[in-house]
Amino acid sequence: MCHAMEFTEDPGCLCLRFRLPKEQIKYVKWIVEAHDGLAVVSSPRGRGEMEWMVPVGLEEEALVLAAALRDEVGLELLPPSD
């Protein structure tokens, strides 16, 4: 599992972690994937969490989308974990 706003083992990728209502996971995944190339999305089964693997250079676009989804469905960016 990645940490919020952390570079991954792939130096060309940044991981953003979110918490959201479980019933919104499919919708948010659909929205993110509709932004072709913005992020690879995964979500652990049965938890209201989601990870976006974002290519370096698209962080700002991803955060703008996350802010819109925060207002629309309650998507919450998780702080980095230790």
C-alpha positions in Angstrom: 0.0 0.0 0.0 1.3 3.5 -0.8 1.3 6.5 1.4 -0.6 9.7 0.4 1.5 12.0 -1.7 4.5 9.7 -1.8 6.7 8.8 -4.7 6.6 5.1 -5.3 9.3 2.6 -6.2 8.6 3.9 -9.8 10.2 7.4 -9.7 7.8 8.4 -12.5 4.7 7.8 -10.3 3.1 9.4 -7.2 0.6 7.6 -5.0 -2.4 9.5 -3.6 -4.6 7.7 -1.0 -8.1 8.6 -0.3 -11.0 7.7 2.0 -14.5 7.8 0.6 -18.0 6.3 1.1 -17.9 2.7 -0.1 -21.0 3.2 -2.3 -19.0 5.9 -4.2 -16.0 3.8 -5.1 -17.2 2.5 -8.5 -18.4 6.0 -9.5 -15.1 7.7 -8.5 -13.1 4.9 -10.3 -15.2 5.5 -13.4 -14.6 9.3 -13.3 -10.8 8.9 -12.8 -10.5 6.3 -15.5 -12.4 8.6 -17.9 -9.5 11.1 -17.6 -7.4 8.9 -19.8 -3.9 8.5 -18.4 -4.5 10.5 -15.3 -4.1 7.6 -12.8 -4.3 3.9 -12.3 -6.9 3.3 -9.6 -7.1 0.5 -7.0 -9.3 0.0 -4.0 -9.0 -2.7 -1.3 -12.1 -4.8 -1.2 -14.5 -4.0 1.6 -12.8 -0.8 2.7 -13.8 2.8 1.9 -10.3 3.6 0.6 -8.8 4.2 -2.8 -5.3 4.7 -4.3 -4.4 6.7 -7.4 -1.0 6.0 -9.0 -0.4 9.3 -10.8 2.3 9.9 -13.4 4.7 12.7 -12.4 3.6 15.9 -14.1 -0.1 15.2 -13.6 -0.2 15.7 -9.9 -1.9 19.1 -10.1 -4.6 17.8 -12.5 -5.2 14.8 -10.2 -5.5 17.1 -7.1 -8.0 19.4 -9.0 -10.1 16.4 -9.8 -9.8 15.1 -6.2 -11.1 18.5 -4.9 -14.1 18.4 -7.2 -14.8 14.8 -6.0 -14.4 15.9 -2.4 -17.2 18.4 -2.9 -19.4 15.9 -4.9 -19.0 12.6 -3.0 -16.9 13.2 0.1 -13.5 12.0 -1.3 -10.9 12.7 1.4 -7.1 12.8 0.8 -5.4 10.8 3.5 -2.2 12.2 5.1 1.0 10.3 4.7 1.4 7.5 7.1 4.6 6.6 8.9 
